[in-house]
Amino acid sequence: MTEQIKIFSDMRAKALQVDEHSAAGYLQYVVFYYPSGTKQERGSRLDRMVEQERSLVVKDILAHLRAKTGQDLGDNPEAWIQRYPKL
């Protein structure tokens, strides 16, 4: 668990320091890195903790993208990932 949470934290830190395309790439990594039920049992206490951290990191990166671009593409990470593909 701490490995996944650390990775999410690292992706957040990196995303907050780069351009919107790179930030969207880090967002994509967070969204698709071992989705719920792939590394631990879906719905377990551990899974809920990991998914809570994933959700917080996604929100932080989306807030950064909004501030950086002046746009609001909503709360769906996929919209941001598609709008700002990694170059």
C-alpha positions in Angstrom: 0.0 0.0 0.0 2.6 2.5 0.9 4.3 1.9 -2.4 1.2 2.8 -4.3 0.5 5.9 -2.2 4.1 7.0 -2.5 3.9 6.7 -6.3 0.7 8.8 -6.3 2.4 11.4 -4.1 5.5 11.4 -6.4 3.2 11.8 -9.5 1.5 14.8 -7.8 4.8 16.5 -7.0 6.0 16.1 -10.5 2.7 17.2 -12.1 2.7 20.4 -10.2 6.1 21.4 -11.6 5.6 20.8 -15.3 3.6 22.0 -18.4 0.0 20.9 -18.9 0.9 18.1 -21.4 3.3 16.5 -18.9 0.9 17.1 -16.0 -1.8 15.3 -18.0 0.6 12.4 -18.6 1.2 12.1 -14.8 -2.6 12.3 -14.3 -3.0 9.5 -16.8 -0.4 7.4 -14.9 -2.3 8.0 -11.6 -5.6 7.1 -13.0 -4.5 3.8 -14.7 -1.8 2.6 -12.2 -3.1 -0.6 -10.7 -6.9 0.2 -10.7 -9.0 -0.9 -7.8 -9.1 -4.7 -7.5 -5.9 -5.4 -9.4 -3.2 -5.2 -6.7 -5.4 -5.7 -3.6 -8.9 -7.0 -3.1 -11.6 -4.5 -4.3 -13.4 -2.9 -1.4 -10.9 -4.0 1.2 -9.7 -1.5 3.8 -6.4 -1.3 2.0 -8.1 -0.8 -1.4 -10.2 2.0 0.1 -7.1 3.7 1.5 -5.3 3.5 -1.9 -8.3 4.7 -3.8 -8.9 7.6 -1.5 -5.3 8.8 -2.0 -5.7 8.3 -5.8 -8.8 10.5 -5.7 -7.0 13.2 -3.8 -4.1 13.2 -6.1 -6.3 13.3 -9.2 -8.2 16.3 -7.7 -4.9 18.1 -7.0 -3.6 17.6 -10.5 -6.9 18.7 -12.0 -6.8 21.9 -9.9 -3.3 22.5 -11.1 -4.3 22.0 -14.7 -7.2 24.4 -14.3 -4.9 27.1 -12.9 -2.2 26.5 -15.5 -4.5 26.5 -18.5 -7.3 28.8 -17.4 -9.7 26.1 -18.6 -12.2 23.9 -16.8 -12.8 20.6 -18.5 -14.6 19.2 -15.5 -13.7 16.5 -13.0 -13.3 13.6 -15.5 -9.6 13.0 -15.9 -10.1 11.5 -19.3 -11.2 14.9 -20.7 -7.9 16.4 -19.6 -5.8 13.5 -20.7 -7.3 13.8 -24.2 -7.1 17.6 -24.4 -3.5 17.7 -23.3 -1.9 14.5 -24.7 1.7 13.8 -23.6 4.0 15.2 -26.4 
